Amino acid sequence: MNVMIENRPDAEAASETTEFADLIRERRAALGLSLSAFEKLAVDPKTGTRVKSGWVYRLETGEPVIPPRLPQLKALREAT
């Protein structure tokens, strides 16, 4: 299933991305985790899918990223 962002105003899509990035950045900071430590924890226990620290860095700094799919979201949940 592909998410269609094109039908939404750019500002709305950007706002959602920023809120998600802020959530991840703030939670990682609250846990005192480096990007490397976060990557080690960001693993979906069922599928073994990992979220790489480079992806998190790009997300947190506002660079373009591929939106996470369900296994990546589950991996992020494990790290937070």
QUITA-V962392 format. One record per residue. N is the residue number from 1. RES is the residue in one small letter. OMEGA is omega as a letter, one per 40 degrees, with the letter a starting at -180 (NA if undefined). Layout:
N;RES;OMEGA, N;RES;OMEGA
This chain:
1;m;i, 2;n;i, 3;v;a, 4;m;i, 5;i;a, 6;e;a, 7;n;a, 8;r;i, 9;p;a, 10;d;a, 11;a;i, 12;e;i, 13;a;i, 14;a;i, 15;s;i, 16;e;i, 17;t;i, 18;t;i, 19;e;i, 20;f;i, 21;a;i, 22;d;i, 23;l;a, 24;i;a, 25;r;a, 26;e;a, 27;r;i, 28;r;i, 29;a;a, 30;a;i, 31;l;a, 32;g;a, 33;l;i, 34;s;i, 35;l;a, 36;s;i, 37;a;i, 38;f;i, 39;e;a, 40;k;a, 41;l;a, 42;a;a, 43;v;i, 44;d;a, 45;p;a, 46;k;a, 47;t;a, 48;g;i, 49;t;a, 50;r;i, 51;v;a, 52;k;a, 53;s;i, 54;g;i, 55;w;i, 56;v;i, 57;y;a, 58;r;i, 59;l;a, 60;e;a, 61;t;i, 62;g;i, 63;e;i, 64;p;i, 65;v;i, 66;i;a, 67;p;a, 68;p;i, 69;r;a, 70;l;i, 71;p;i, 72;q;i, 73;l;i, 74;k;i, 75;a;i, 76;l;i, 77;r;a, 78;e;a, 79;a;a, 80;t;NA
